[in-house]
C-alpha cells in the first residue's frame, strides 16, 4: 500500500505539469490568433490594391507639367483682365451716378430758386395793387405816393397843380463881366477898388483912376 505522505508530492508534481502545459497551450493559441489577424490584414490590403488598380479602360495620360503651367498663366491673365474690366465698369458706374446726382441737385436748386423768385415777384405785385387801391380810395385833394416794382410815383391833385419846383424854367446864363473903369481901357475887370468900388484890371488903371478922382476932388 502507498501511504498518504507519498501521494501528496506526486499530486503536486502532476498539478505543476498540467499548469505548465496550459500556459504553453495558451501561448500557442495567442501566437496563432495574432498571425491569423496579420494574415487577414495582408489579404484585405492586397485585395483592395487589386480592386483600385483594376480599371476597365485604363488611366488617362498625365498632362505635361509645362502645359499645366502655361494654362495656369493664361487663366491668371484672363482673371486679371476680368477683374480690371469689372473695376473699370464699377468706376464708370460710380462716376455716372455722381454726375446724375449733381445734375439732380442743380435742377432742384434752380427749381426752388425760381419758385422763390416767382413768389417774391407775386407778393410785390400784390403789394403794388394794394397801394394803388389805397391811393385811389383817398380824397381827390391829397398828394399820393405810390411805390411799385418799376419805381415810385408822386401824384398831385388837379386842384393843387404842380409845385413851382417842378415848373420848367428857361436856362439863364450869367451876364457879361464889366469892363475896367480905367481911362481908354477895354479889358474886363479883375478886382474892385475897396473905396470907390470901381472895377479895375491892373495897378496902372488903379493909379490912373486914383489920379482922376483926386483931380476931380481938387476942382
Backbone as a printed PyTorch tensor [residue, N CA C, xyz], in Angstrom:
tensor([[[  0.8540,  -1.1890,   0.0000],
         [  0.0000,   0.0000,   0.0000],
         [  0.8800,   1.2260,   0.0000]],

        [[  0.3400,   2.3050,  -0.6280],
         [  1.0880,   3.5930,  -0.6900],
         [  0.5280,   4.4800,   0.3730]],

        [[  1.3980,   5.1050,   1.1050],
         [  0.9460,   5.9960,   2.2040],
         [  0.5560,   7.3500,   1.6530]],

        [[ -0.1530,   8.0700,   2.5110],
         [ -0.6040,   9.4300,   2.1200],
         [  0.5590,  10.3680,   1.9190]],

        [[  1.6200,  10.1740,   2.6350],
         [  2.7860,  11.0590,   2.5130],
         [  3.4530,  10.9100,   1.1730]],

        [[  3.3280,   9.7650,   0.5070],
         [  3.9300,   9.5810,  -0.8070],
         [  3.0240,  10.1150,  -1.9130]],

        [[  1.6910,  10.0800,  -1.6700],
         [  0.7640,  10.5660,  -2.6990],
         [  0.7760,  12.0820,  -2.8380]],

        [[  1.0240,  12.7920,  -1.8020],
         [  0.9550,  14.2770,  -1.8510],
         [  1.9930,  14.8450,  -2.7980]],

        [[  3.2950,  14.4500,  -2.7370],
         [  4.2570,  15.0160,  -3.6880],
         [  3.9320,  14.6610,  -5.1240]],

        [[  3.4010,  13.4840,  -5.3980],
         [  3.0520,  13.1060,  -6.7650],
         [  1.9380,  13.9860,  -7.3210]],

        [[  0.9420,  14.2290,  -6.4850],
         [ -0.1760,  15.0900,  -6.9380],
         [  0.3080,  16.4970,  -7.2540]],

        [[  1.2030,  17.0110,  -6.3930],
         [  1.7270,  18.3700,  -6.6370],
         [  2.4900,  18.4130,  -7.9460]],

        [[  3.2640,  17.3290,  -8.2260],
         [  4.0430,  17.3160,  -9.4530],
         [  3.1310,  17.2770, -10.6750]],

        [[  2.0660,  16.4470, -10.5740],
         [  1.1180,  16.3680, -11.6870],
         [  0.4170,  17.7010, -11.9350]],

        [[  0.0180,  18.3610, -10.8400],
         [ -0.6570,  19.6670, -10.9930],
         [  0.2680,  20.6830, -11.6460]],

        [[  1.5630,  20.6480, -11.2810],
         [  2.5160,  21.5910, -11.8540],
         [  2.6890,  21.3210, -13.3360]],

        [[  2.7570,  20.0340, -13.7220],
         [  2.9020,  19.7070, -15.1350],
         [  1.6820,  20.1510, -15.9300]],

        [[  0.5050,  19.9410, -15.3390],
         [ -0.7200,  20.3960, -16.0300],
         [ -0.7360,  21.9110, -16.2050]],

        [[ -0.2670,  22.6340, -15.1920],
         [ -0.2460,  24.1100, -15.2800],
         [  0.7140,  24.5620, -16.3570]],

        [[  1.8860,  23.8890, -16.4380],
         [  2.8560,  24.2760, -17.4800],
         [  2.2990,  24.0080, -18.8670]],

        [[  1.6240,  22.8610, -18.9940],
         [  1.0330,  22.5520, -20.3120],
         [ -0.0150,  23.5840, -20.7130]],

        [[ -0.8470,  24.0090, -19.7660],
         [ -1.8990,  25.0020, -20.0950],
         [ -1.2930,  26.3420, -20.4940]],

        [[ -0.1980,  26.7220, -19.8350],
         [  0.4600,  28.0100, -20.1930],
         [  1.0020,  27.9440, -21.5970]],

        [[  1.6460,  26.8060, -21.9400],
         [  2.2160,  26.6660, -23.2880],
         [  1.1190,  26.6730, -24.3320]],

        [[  0.0020,  25.9740, -24.0300],
         [ -1.1060,  25.9510, -24.9770],
         [ -1.6860,  27.3520, -25.2000]],

        [[ -1.7960,  28.0970, -24.1100],
         [ -2.3540,  29.4680, -24.2490],
         [ -1.4300,  30.3390, -25.0960]],

        [[ -0.1080,  30.1980, -24.8840],
         [  0.8320,  30.9950, -25.6870],
         [  0.7310,  30.6340, -27.1630]],

        [[  0.6210,  29.3120, -27.4410],
         [  0.4740,  28.9060, -28.8330],
         [ -0.7930,  29.4650, -29.4560]],

        [[ -1.8580,  29.4440, -28.6880],
         [ -3.1290,  29.9640, -29.2120],
         [ -3.0460,  31.4600, -29.4730]],

        [[ -2.3670,  32.2110, -28.5700],
         [ -2.2380,  33.6710, -28.7570],
         [ -1.4220,  33.9800, -29.9930]],

        [[ -0.3210,  33.2460, -30.1860],
         [  0.5270,  33.4770, -31.3680],
         [ -0.2380,  33.1560, -32.6370]],

        [[ -0.9900,  32.0660, -32.5720],
         [ -1.7550,  31.6870, -33.7610],
         [ -2.8060,  32.7400, -34.1100]],

        [[ -3.4810,  33.2650, -33.1010],
         [ -4.5020,  34.3060, -33.3540],
         [ -3.8830,  35.5600, -33.9500]],

        [[ -2.7120,  35.9360, -33.4350],
         [ -2.0410,  37.1570, -33.9480],
         [ -1.6220,  36.9620, -35.3960]],

        [[ -1.0710,  35.7620, -35.6610],
         [ -0.6620,  35.5010, -37.0380],
         [ -1.8500,  35.4980, -37.9850]],

        [[ -2.9530,  34.9410, -37.4930],
         [ -4.1560,  34.9460, -38.3430],
         [ -4.6360,  36.3640, -38.6420]],

        [[ -4.5730,  37.2580, -37.6070],
         [ -5.0140,  38.6530, -37.8200],
         [ -4.1160,  39.3630, -38.8050]],

        [[ -2.8080,  39.1340, -38.6580],
         [ -1.8700,  39.7700, -39.5900],
         [ -2.0850,  39.2650, -41.0060]],

        [[ -2.2830,  37.9770, -41.1150],
         [ -2.5020,  37.4050, -42.4370],
         [ -3.7890,  37.9220, -43.0580]],

        [[ -4.8250,  38.0570, -42.2200],
         [ -6.1050,  38.5910, -42.7350],
         [ -5.9460,  40.0240, -43.2320]],

        [[ -5.1700,  40.8910, -42.4760],
         [ -4.9400,  42.2810, -42.9110],
         [ -4.1970,  42.3490, -44.2150]],

        [[ -3.2090,  41.4370, -44.3760],
         [ -2.4640,  41.4230, -45.6360],
         [ -3.3690,  41.0700, -46.7930]],

        [[ -4.2430,  40.0780, -46.5580],
         [ -5.1540,  39.6760, -47.6250],
         [ -6.0880,  40.8100, -48.0240]],

        [[ -6.5800,  41.5490, -47.0040],
         [ -7.5170,  42.6600, -47.2910],
         [ -6.8280,  43.7570, -48.0800]],

        [[ -5.5800,  44.1090, -47.6630],
         [ -4.8580,  45.1770, -48.3720],
         [ -4.5410,  44.7700, -49.7950]],

        [[ -4.2070,  43.5280, -49.9720],
         [ -3.9020,  43.0710, -51.3270],
         [ -5.1310,  43.1280, -52.2100]],

        [[ -6.2700,  42.6750, -51.6350],
         [ -7.4990,  42.7110, -52.4290],
         [ -7.9150,  44.1370, -52.7460]],

        [[ -7.7250,  45.0470, -51.7820],
         [ -8.0660,  46.4660, -52.0330],
         [ -7.1690,  47.0580, -53.0880]],

        [[ -5.8740,  46.7330, -53.0260],
         [ -4.9550,  47.2360, -54.0410],
         [ -5.3110,  46.7360, -55.4150]],

        [[ -5.6960,  45.4500, -55.4660],
         [ -6.0780,  44.9090, -56.7520],
         [ -7.3250,  45.5800, -57.3030]],

        [[ -8.3220,  45.8420, -56.4100],
         [ -9.5480,  46.4910, -56.8760],
         [ -9.2940,  47.9210, -57.3110]],

        [[ -8.3470,  48.6210, -56.6710],
         [ -8.0460,  50.0020, -57.0570],
         [ -7.2930,  50.0500, -58.3610]],

        [[ -6.4590,  49.0560, -58.6100],
         [ -5.6400,  49.0830, -59.8160],
         [ -6.4580,  48.6610, -61.0260]],

        [[ -7.4320,  47.8130, -60.8040],
         [ -8.2050,  47.2990, -61.9240],
         [ -9.1140,  48.3940, -62.4750]],

        [[ -8.7550,  48.9760, -63.6420],
         [ -9.5380,  49.9940, -64.3400],
         [ -9.9050,  49.4200, -65.6930]],

        [[-11.1820,  49.4960, -66.0710],
         [-11.5670,  48.8440, -67.3280],
         [-10.9210,  49.4590, -68.5540]],

        [[-10.8800,  50.7870, -68.6500],
         [-10.3530,  51.4720, -69.8380],
         [ -8.9500,  52.0110, -69.6330]],

        [[ -8.4170,  51.8690, -68.4640],
         [ -7.0700,  52.3560, -68.2160],
         [ -7.0610,  53.8220, -67.7940]],

        [[ -6.0010,  54.2560, -67.1210],
         [ -5.8720,  55.6450, -66.6550],
         [ -5.5220,  56.5670, -67.8170]],

        [[ -6.0620,  57.8360, -67.8180],
         [ -5.6950,  58.7830, -68.8830],
         [ -4.2610,  59.2280, -68.7090]],

        [[ -3.6120,  59.5600, -69.7790],
         [ -2.2140,  60.0040, -69.6680],
         [ -2.1350,  61.3450, -68.9330]],

        [[ -1.1610,  61.4600, -68.0590],
         [ -0.9820,  62.7010, -67.2810],
         [ -0.4660,  63.8070, -68.1920]],

        [[ -1.0400,  65.0270, -68.0910],
         [ -0.5760,  66.1250, -68.9530],
         [  0.8170,  66.5540, -68.5500]],

        [[  1.5600,  67.0700, -69.4820],
         [  2.9070,  67.5490, -69.1420],
         [  2.8470,  68.7000, -68.1510]],

        [[  3.8860,  68.8210, -67.3740],
         [  3.9350,  69.8590, -66.3350],
         [  3.9860,  71.2580, -66.9350]],

        [[  4.7100,  71.4310, -68.0360],
         [  4.8210,  72.7550, -68.6600],
         [  3.4790,  73.2170, -69.1980]],

        [[  2.6930,  72.2840, -69.7700],
         [  1.3790,  72.6490, -70.2900],
         [  0.4750,  73.1430, -69.1760]],

        [[  0.5210,  72.4780, -67.9940],
         [ -0.2710,  72.9410, -66.8540],
         [  0.1370,  74.3420, -66.4440]],

        [[  1.4410,  74.6070, -66.4090],
         [  1.9010,  75.9450, -66.0270],
         [  1.4350,  76.9870, -67.0280]],

        [[  1.4980,  76.6580, -68.3380],
         [  1.0440,  77.6180, -69.3460],
         [ -0.4400,  77.9060, -69.2060]],

        [[ -1.2230,  76.8570, -69.0200],
         [ -2.6560,  77.0610, -68.8590],
         [ -2.9500,  77.9040, -67.6280]],

        [[ -2.2420,  77.6660, -66.5590],
         [ -2.4890,  78.4520, -65.3500],
         [ -2.1270,  79.9170, -65.5620]],

        [[ -1.0530,  80.1980, -66.3110],
         [ -0.6940,  81.5900, -66.5920],
         [ -1.7660,  82.2730, -67.4330]],

        [[ -2.2720,  81.5770, -68.4410],
         [ -3.3410,  82.1490, -69.2760],
         [ -4.5800,  82.4270, -68.4410]],

        [[ -4.9310,  81.4560, -67.5880],
         [ -6.1000,  81.6640, -66.7270],
         [ -5.8970,  82.8540, -65.8000]],

        [[ -4.6820,  82.9820, -65.2490],
         [ -4.4100,  84.1260, -64.3730],
         [ -4.5420,  85.4450, -65.1290]],

        [[ -4.0250,  85.4960, -66.3560],
         [ -4.1530,  86.7160, -67.1500],
         [ -5.6080,  87.0380, -67.4510]],

        [[ -6.3890,  86.0000, -67.7740],
         [ -7.8140,  86.2210, -68.0250],
         [ -8.5220,  86.7370, -66.7840]],

        [[ -8.1910,  86.1560, -65.6350],
         [ -8.8080,  86.6110, -64.3880],
         [ -8.4310,  88.0540, -64.0840]],

        [[ -7.1530,  88.3950, -64.3200],
         [ -6.7270,  89.7820, -64.0960],
         [ -7.4610,  90.7430, -65.0230]],

        [[ -7.5980,  90.3510, -66.2980],
         [ -8.3090,  91.2110, -67.2490],
         [ -9.7680,  91.3830, -66.8460]],

        [[-10.4080,  90.2820, -66.4360],
         [-11.8050,  90.3790, -65.9980],
         [-11.9400,  91.2600, -64.7640]],

        [[-11.0170,  91.1260, -63.8080],
         [-11.0740,  91.9670, -62.6030],
         [-10.8720,  93.4330, -62.9500]],

        [[ -9.9190,  93.7220, -63.8620],
         [ -9.6950,  95.1210, -64.2640],
         [-10.9210,  95.6860, -64.9660]],

        [[-11.5590,  94.8700, -65.8340],
         [-12.7690,  95.3280, -66.5180],
         [-13.9000,  95.5950, -65.5280]],

        [[-14.0500,  94.7090, -64.5220],
         [-15.0910,  94.9340, -63.5070],
         [-14.8230,  96.2260, -62.7330]],

        [[-13.5430,  96.4500, -62.3580],
         [-13.2260,  97.6850, -61.6370],
         [-13.5060,  98.9120, -62.4860]],

        [[-13.1520,  98.8350, -63.7950],
         [-13.3990,  99.9670, -64.6820],
         [-14.8980, 100.2390, -64.8250]],

        [[-15.6770,  99.1690, -64.9800],
         [-17.1260,  99.3470, -65.1010],
         [-17.7230,  99.9150, -63.8190]],

        [[-17.2340,  99.4460, -62.6680],
         [-17.7270,  99.9850, -61.4000],
         [-17.3710, 101.4570, -61.2490]],

        [[-16.1340, 101.8290, -61.6630],
         [-15.7320, 103.2390, -61.5750],
         [-16.5820, 104.1050, -62.5000]],

        [[-16.8290, 103.6200, -63.7400],
         [-17.6760, 104.3820, -64.6640],
         [-19.0960, 104.5180, -64.1200]],

        [[-19.6060, 103.4440, -63.5470],
         [-20.9600, 103.4980, -62.9790],
         [-21.0280, 104.4950, -61.8300]],

        [[-19.9990, 104.4750, -60.9570],
         [-19.9780, 105.4240, -59.8380],
         [-19.8820, 106.8540, -60.3390]],

        [[-19.0800, 107.0870, -61.3990],
         [-18.9520, 108.4420, -61.9450],
         [-20.2730, 108.9140, -62.5450]],

        [[-20.9530, 108.0190, -63.2780],
         [-22.2480, 108.3920, -63.8580],
         [-23.2750, 108.6870, -62.7690]],

        [[-23.2970, 107.8750, -61.7300],
         [-24.2340, 108.1230, -60.6340],
         [-23.9300, 109.4450, -59.9360]],

        [[-22.6400, 109.7480, -59.7390],
         [-22.2680, 111.0150, -59.1080],
         [-22.6720, 112.1980, -59.9750]],

        [[-22.4550, 112.0750, -61.3020],
         [-22.8400, 113.1600, -62.2100],
         [-24.3530, 113.3510, -62.2180]],

        [[-25.0830, 112.2510, -62.2510],
         [-26.5450, 112.3560, -62.2370],
         [-27.0400, 112.9900, -60.9400]],

        [[-26.4150, 112.6290, -59.8230],
         [-26.8010, 113.2200, -58.5430],
         [-26.5200, 114.7180, -58.5250]],

        [[-25.3650, 115.1230, -59.0990],
         [-25.0440, 116.5540, -59.1580],
         [-26.0480, 117.3050, -60.0260]],

        [[-26.4270, 116.7060, -61.1660],
         [-27.4180, 117.3500, -62.0450],
         [-28.7600, 117.4750, -61.3320]],

        [[-29.1570, 116.4290, -60.6130],
         [-30.4240, 116.4940, -59.8690],
         [-30.3910, 117.6030, -58.8160]],

        [[-29.2610, 117.7210, -58.1270],
         [-29.1540, 118.7770, -57.1160],
         [-29.2460, 120.1570, -57.7500]],

        [[-28.5390, 120.3450, -58.8930],
         [-28.5640, 121.6490, -59.5670],
         [-29.9750, 121.9760, -60.0330]],

        [[-30.6370, 120.9830, -60.6370],
         [-32.0070, 121.2200, -61.1030],
         [-32.9350, 121.5200, -59.9340]],

        [[-32.7440, 120.8250, -58.8400],
         [-33.5740, 121.0780, -57.6630],
         [-33.3400, 122.4770, -57.1160]],

        [[-32.0650, 122.9070, -57.0740],
         [-31.7580, 124.2550, -56.5960],
         [-32.3480, 125.3090, -57.5200]],

        [[-32.1870, 125.0990, -58.8580],
         [-32.7510, 126.0660, -59.8050],
         [-34.2670, 126.1340, -59.6710]],

        [[-34.9010, 124.9890, -59.5240],
         [-36.3540, 124.9720, -59.4020],
         [-36.8080, 125.6910, -58.1330]],

        [[-36.1370, 125.4090, -57.0210],
         [-36.5180, 126.0720, -55.7670],
         [-36.2380, 127.5690, -55.8290]],

        [[-35.1070, 127.9640, -56.4700],
         [-34.8050, 129.3910, -56.6070],
         [-35.8560, 130.0910, -57.4610]],

        [[-36.2500, 129.4520, -58.5820],
         [-37.2590, 130.0520, -59.4550],
         [-38.5970, 130.1750, -58.7290]],

        [[-38.9590, 129.1510, -57.9660],
         [-40.2060, 129.2330, -57.2050],
         [-40.1540, 130.3680, -56.1920]],

        [[-38.9940, 130.5220, -55.5340],
         [-38.8570, 131.5920, -54.5480],
         [-38.9380, 132.9670, -55.2130]],

        [[-38.2800, 133.1210, -56.3870],
         [-38.3390, 134.3960, -57.1000],
         [-39.7600, 134.7030, -57.5710]],

        [[-40.4400, 133.6830, -58.0940],
         [-41.8280, 133.9020, -58.5330],
         [-42.7220, 134.2950, -57.3550]],

        [[-42.4720, 133.6840, -56.2180],
         [-43.2720, 134.0160, -55.0390],
         [-43.0290, 135.4570, -54.5980]],

        [[-41.7630, 135.8910, -54.6090],
         [-41.4380, 137.2780, -54.2230],
         [-42.0520, 138.2610, -55.2150]],

        [[-41.9250, 137.9490, -56.5190],
         [-42.4910, 138.8400, -57.5320],
         [-44.0080, 138.9490, -57.3900]],

        [[-44.6490, 137.8210, -57.1490],
         [-46.1030, 137.8440, -56.9770],
         [-46.4960, 138.6740, -55.7600]],

        [[-45.7330, 138.5520, -54.6830],
         [-46.0240, 139.3360, -53.4780],
         [-45.8320, 140.8220, -53.7270]],

        [[-44.7890, 141.1800, -54.4860],
         [-44.5730, 142.5900, -54.8090],
         [-45.7250, 143.1460, -55.6450]],

        [[-46.1810, 142.3660, -56.6080],
         [-47.3150, 142.8210, -57.4250],
         [-48.5680, 142.9960, -56.5670]],

        [[-48.7880, 142.0670, -55.6480],
         [-49.9510, 142.2000, -54.7680],
         [-49.8480, 143.4570, -53.9030]],

        [[-48.6680, 143.7380, -53.3790],
         [-48.4900, 144.9480, -52.5680],
         [-48.6990, 146.2020, -53.4080]],

        [[-48.1940, 146.1800, -54.6560],
         [-48.3880, 147.3450, -55.5280],
         [-49.8680, 147.5640, -55.8200]],

        [[-50.5810, 146.4760, -56.0690],
         [-52.0220, 146.6120, -56.3080],
         [-52.7400, 147.1440, -55.0650]],

        [[-52.3230, 146.6700, -53.8990],
         [-52.9370, 147.1730, -52.6660],
         [-52.6650, 148.6660, -52.4800]],

        [[-51.4300, 149.0850, -52.7790],
         [-51.1200, 150.5160, -52.6400],
         [-51.9100, 151.3470, -53.6440]],

        [[-52.0290, 150.8210, -54.8670],
         [-52.8040, 151.5530, -55.8810],
         [-54.2630, 151.6760, -55.4590]],

        [[-54.8100, 150.5900, -54.9430],
         [-56.2000, 150.6460, -54.4820],
         [-56.3490, 151.6170, -53.3180]],

        [[-55.3730, 151.6230, -52.4210],
         [-55.4290, 152.5620, -51.2890],
         [-55.3140, 153.9970, -51.7690]],

        [[-54.4490, 154.2250, -52.7750],
         [-54.2790, 155.5920, -53.2900],
         [-55.5440, 156.0930, -53.9720]],

        [[-56.2160, 155.2310, -54.7170],
         [-57.4420, 155.6630, -55.3990],
         [-58.5820, 155.9100, -54.4190]],

        [[-58.5220, 155.2270, -53.2820],
         [-59.5900, 155.4130, -52.2990],
         [-59.4330, 156.7010, -51.4890]],

        [[-58.2580, 157.3440, -51.5560],
         [-58.0670, 158.5920, -50.8160],
         [-58.8360, 159.7270, -51.4800]],

        [[-58.9280, 160.8410, -50.7830],
         [-59.6530, 162.0120, -51.3140],
         [-58.9080, 162.5860, -52.5070]],

        [[-59.6340, 163.3280, -53.3310],
         [-59.0680, 163.8520, -54.5730],
         [-58.0610, 164.9640, -54.3460]],

        [[-58.0810, 165.6300, -53.1690],
         [-57.1530, 166.7420, -52.9250],
         [-55.9260, 166.3050, -52.1220]],

        [[-55.6380, 165.0070, -52.0520],
         [-54.4830, 164.5050, -51.2940],
         [-53.3410, 164.1790, -52.2560]],

        [[-52.1420, 164.4130, -51.7800],
         [-50.9510, 164.0450, -52.5530],
         [-50.7010, 162.5440, -52.3400]],

        [[-50.5220, 161.8210, -53.4250],
         [-50.3900, 160.3650, -53.3520],
         [-48.9530, 159.9600, -53.7110]],

        [[-48.4430, 159.0590, -52.8900],
         [-47.1060, 158.4980, -53.1230],
         [-47.2760, 156.9960, -53.3410]],

        [[-47.0340, 156.5540, -54.5620],
         [-47.2360, 155.1530, -54.9310],
         [-45.8650, 154.5310, -55.2150]],

        [[-45.5810, 153.4250, -54.5060],
         [-44.3210, 152.6890, -54.7020],
         [-44.6390, 151.3480, -55.3530]],

        [[-43.9900, 151.0650, -56.4670],
         [-44.2300, 149.8240, -57.1900],
         [-42.9390, 149.1810, -57.6480]],

        [[-43.0390, 148.0390, -58.3290],
         [-41.8260, 147.3570, -58.8020],
         [-41.0180, 148.1900, -59.7870]],

        [[-41.7010, 149.0260, -60.5800],
         [-40.9910, 149.8390, -61.5770],
         [-40.4850, 151.1580, -61.0200]],

        [[-40.8080, 151.4950, -59.7830],
         [-40.3510, 152.7500, -59.1980],
         [-41.4430, 153.4010, -58.3570]],

        [[-41.1610, 154.6050, -57.8860],
         [-42.1080, 155.3640, -57.0570],
         [-42.7140, 156.5020, -57.8810]],

        [[-43.9830, 156.7880, -57.6010],
         [-44.7160, 157.8320, -58.3380],
         [-45.4190, 158.7320, -57.3280]],

        [[-45.2930, 160.0670, -57.5450],
         [-45.9880, 161.0580, -56.7130],
         [-47.1020, 161.6720, -57.5570]],

        [[-48.3220, 161.6240, -57.0470],
         [-49.4910, 162.1330, -57.7760],
         [-50.0390, 163.3420, -57.0150]],

        [[-50.1310, 164.4650, -57.7380],
         [-50.7020, 165.6870, -57.1620],
         [-52.1210, 165.8680, -57.6920]],

        [[-53.0170, 166.3500, -56.8830],
         [-54.3920, 166.5820, -57.3570],
         [-54.4450, 167.7240, -58.3730]],

        [[-55.4760, 167.6790, -59.2220],
         [-55.6210, 168.7190, -60.2460],
         [-55.8640, 170.0880, -59.6340]],

        [[-56.5830, 170.1470, -58.4950],
         [-56.8660, 171.4340, -57.8660],
         [-55.5890, 172.1090, -57.3690]],

        [[-54.6320, 171.3230, -56.9460],
         [-53.3890, 171.8970, -56.4200],
         [-52.4200, 172.2370, -57.5420]],

        [[-52.3310, 171.4000, -58.5270],
         [-51.3510, 171.6140, -59.5870],
         [-49.9480, 171.2400, -59.1180]],

        [[-49.0050, 171.3490, -60.0370],
         [-47.6230, 171.0160, -59.7100],
         [-46.9710, 172.1370, -58.9150]],

        [[-46.1410, 171.8390, -57.9370],
         [-45.4030, 172.8860, -57.2230],
         [-44.4460, 173.6080, -58.1640]],

        [[-44.0210, 174.7780, -57.7140],
         [-43.1630, 175.6050, -58.5680],
         [-41.8120, 174.9410, -58.8420]],

        [[-41.3960, 174.0760, -57.9640],
         [-40.0980, 173.4370, -58.1940],
         [-40.1280, 172.4980, -59.3950]],

        [[-41.3360, 172.0560, -59.7720],
         [-41.4550, 171.1810, -60.9300],
         [-41.7360, 171.9480, -62.2170]],

        [[-41.9300, 173.2730, -62.1580],
         [-42.2060, 174.0560, -63.3610],
         [-40.9230, 174.2280, -64.1620]],

        [[-40.9930, 174.1020, -65.4530],
         [-39.7810, 174.2700, -66.2660],
         [-39.3570, 175.7340, -66.3170]],

        [[-38.0740, 175.9510, -66.2920],
         [-37.5220, 177.3070, -66.3560],
         [-36.5280, 177.3740, -67.5030]],

        [[-36.4710, 178.6050, -68.1200],
         [-35.5080, 178.8150, -69.1990],
         [-34.1070, 178.9310, -68.6150]],

        [[-33.1670, 178.3930, -69.3210],
         [-31.7840, 178.4570, -68.8580],
         [-31.2730, 179.8910, -69.0040]],

        [[-30.7640, 180.4860, -67.9460],
         [-30.2400, 181.8650, -67.9610],
         [-28.7440, 181.8150, -67.7010]],

        [[-27.9810, 182.4190, -68.6270],
         [-26.5390, 182.4650, -68.4710],
         [-26.1520, 183.6820, -67.6430]],

        [[-25.0150, 183.6810, -66.9890],
         [-24.5990, 184.8680, -66.2200],
         [-24.3210, 186.0540, -67.1570]],

        [[-24.5860, 187.2800, -66.6950],
         [-24.3480, 188.4740, -67.5420],
         [-22.8570, 188.6330, -67.8440]],

        [[-22.5250, 189.3570, -68.9030],
         [-21.1100, 189.5550, -69.2260],
         [-20.3970, 190.3620, -68.1470]],

        [[-19.1180, 190.1140, -67.9510],
         [-18.3520, 190.8100, -66.9200],
         [-18.1730, 192.2890, -67.2960]],

        [[-18.1150, 193.1070, -66.2770],
         [-17.9450, 194.5570, -66.5040],
         [-16.5460, 194.8600, -67.0460]],

        [[-16.4740, 195.9820, -67.7300],
         [-15.1930, 196.4480, -68.2480],
         [-14.4500, 197.2270, -67.1670]],

        [[-13.1670, 197.3440, -67.3670],
         [-12.3360, 198.0990, -66.4180],
         [-12.6980, 199.5950, -66.4760]],

        [[-12.6700, 200.2480, -65.3330],
         [-13.0250, 201.6840, -65.2530],
         [-11.8470, 202.6060, -65.6000]],

        [[-10.7180, 202.0130, -65.9370],
         [ -9.5620, 202.8490, -66.2990],
         [ -9.7970, 203.5970, -67.6050]],

        [[ -9.1660, 204.7940, -67.7570],
         [ -9.3630, 205.5900, -68.9770],
         [ -8.8400, 204.8450, -70.2000]],

        [[ -9.6860, 204.7540, -71.2350],
         [ -9.3700, 204.1040, -72.5010],
         [ -8.9840, 202.6290, -72.3240]],

        [[ -9.4770, 201.9430, -71.2960],
         [ -9.1850, 200.5080, -71.0640],
         [-10.4220, 199.7000, -71.4240]],

        [[-10.2100, 198.6830, -72.2590],
         [-11.3150, 197.8320, -72.7160],
         [-11.2570, 196.4150, -72.1070]],

        [[-10.3790, 196.2360, -71.1520],
         [-10.2560, 194.9150, -70.5220],
         [-11.3800, 194.6820, -69.5060]],

        [[-11.6770, 193.3780, -69.2820],
         [-12.6530, 193.0600, -68.2290],
         [-11.9810, 193.2090, -66.8700]],

        [[-12.7910, 193.5820, -65.8860],
         [-12.1980, 193.8470, -64.5800],
         [-11.8110, 192.5430, -63.8880]],

        [[-10.8100, 192.6870, -63.0100],
         [-10.3350, 191.5510, -62.2340],
         [-10.6120, 191.7260, -60.7520]],

        [[-10.6920, 192.9660, -60.2960],
         [-10.9900, 193.2350, -58.8810],
         [-11.6080, 194.6230, -58.7940]],

        [[-12.0840, 194.9800, -57.6360],
         [-12.7050, 196.2920, -57.4020],
         [-11.8900, 197.0790, -56.3710]],

        [[-11.9770, 198.3790, -56.5480],
         [-11.3250, 199.2780, -55.5790],
         [-12.1170, 199.2420, -54.2750]],

        [[-11.3980, 199.0960, -53.1630],
         [-12.0780, 198.9660, -51.8710],
         [-12.8090, 200.2390, -51.4580]],

        [[-12.3600, 201.3680, -51.9340],
         [-13.0000, 202.6400, -51.5500],
         [-14.0690, 203.0480, -52.5510]],

        [[-13.6810, 203.0950, -53.8210],
         [-14.6320, 203.5730, -54.8410],
         [-15.5130, 202.4620, -55.4020]],

        [[-15.1310, 201.1820, -55.1700],
         [-15.8690, 200.0220, -55.6840],
         [-15.8830, 199.9760, -57.2020]],

        [[-14.9220, 200.6670, -57.8370],
         [-14.8510, 200.6690, -59.2920],
         [-14.1290, 199.4080, -59.7720]],

        [[-14.5560, 198.8870, -60.9200],
         [-13.8780, 197.7150, -61.4580],
         [-12.5380, 198.0990, -62.0800]],

        [[-11.5230, 197.3310, -61.8050],
         [-10.1740, 197.6120, -62.3040],
         [ -9.5560, 196.3090, -62.7990]],

        [[ -8.5660, 196.4890, -63.6850],
         [ -7.9040, 195.3040, -64.2380],
         [ -6.4350, 195.2480, -63.8810]],

        [[ -5.8180, 196.3880, -63.5240],
         [ -4.3850, 196.3590, -63.2380],
         [ -4.0280, 197.5190, -62.3130]],

        [[ -2.7670, 197.5020, -61.8570],
         [ -2.2820, 198.5810, -60.9870],
         [ -2.1850, 199.9000, -61.7470]],

        [[ -1.8770, 199.8440, -63.0140],
         [ -1.8020, 201.0680, -63.8320],
         [ -3.1590, 201.7530, -63.9050]],

        [[ -4.2100, 200.9570, -64.1700],
         [ -5.5610, 201.5430, -64.2120],
         [ -5.9660, 202.0490, -62.8290]],

        [[ -5.5250, 201.3430, -61.7840],
         [ -5.8350, 201.8010, -60.4230],
         [ -5.2260, 203.1840, -60.1660]],

        [[ -3.9330, 203.3710, -60.5320],
         [ -3.2840, 204.6800, -60.3300],
         [ -3.9540, 205.7590, -61.1720]],

        [[ -4.3200, 205.3900, -62.4050],
         [ -4.9630, 206.3830, -63.2810],
         [ -6.3080, 206.8060, -62.7000]],

        [[ -7.0630, 205.8680, -62.1830],
         [ -8.3670, 206.2020, -61.5950],
         [ -8.1890, 207.0270, -60.3290]],

        [[ -7.1840, 206.7000, -59.5160],
         [ -6.9320, 207.4680, -58.2840],
         [ -6.5690, 208.9170, -58.6250]],

        [[ -5.7250, 209.1170, -59.6430],
         [ -5.3490, 210.4870, -60.0530],
         [ -6.5720, 211.2600, -60.5480]],

        [[ -7.4240, 210.5760, -61.3070],
         [ -8.6220, 211.2490, -61.8280],
         [ -9.5460, 211.6630, -60.6920]],

        [[ -9.6790, 210.8000, -59.6830],
         [-10.5460, 211.1330, -58.5430],
         [ -9.9580, 212.3060, -57.7520]],

        [[ -8.6620, 212.2970, -57.5420],
         [ -8.0080, 213.3940, -56.8100],
         [ -8.1450, 214.7270, -57.5750]],

        [[ -8.0040, 214.6330, -58.9130],
         [ -8.1400, 215.8590, -59.7200],
         [ -9.5620, 216.4150, -59.6240]],

        [[-10.5490, 215.5300, -59.6660],
         [-11.9390, 215.9940, -59.5770],
         [-12.2520, 216.5640, -58.1960]],

        [[-11.6940, 215.9530, -57.1760],
         [-11.9470, 216.4700, -55.8260],
         [-11.2450, 217.8100, -55.6010]],

        [[-10.0970, 218.0170, -56.2550],
         [ -9.3780, 219.2900, -56.1080],
         [-10.1330, 220.4190, -56.7990]],

        [[-10.7530, 220.1160, -57.9060],
         [-11.5390, 221.1290, -58.6050],
         [-12.8170, 221.4460, -57.8160]]])
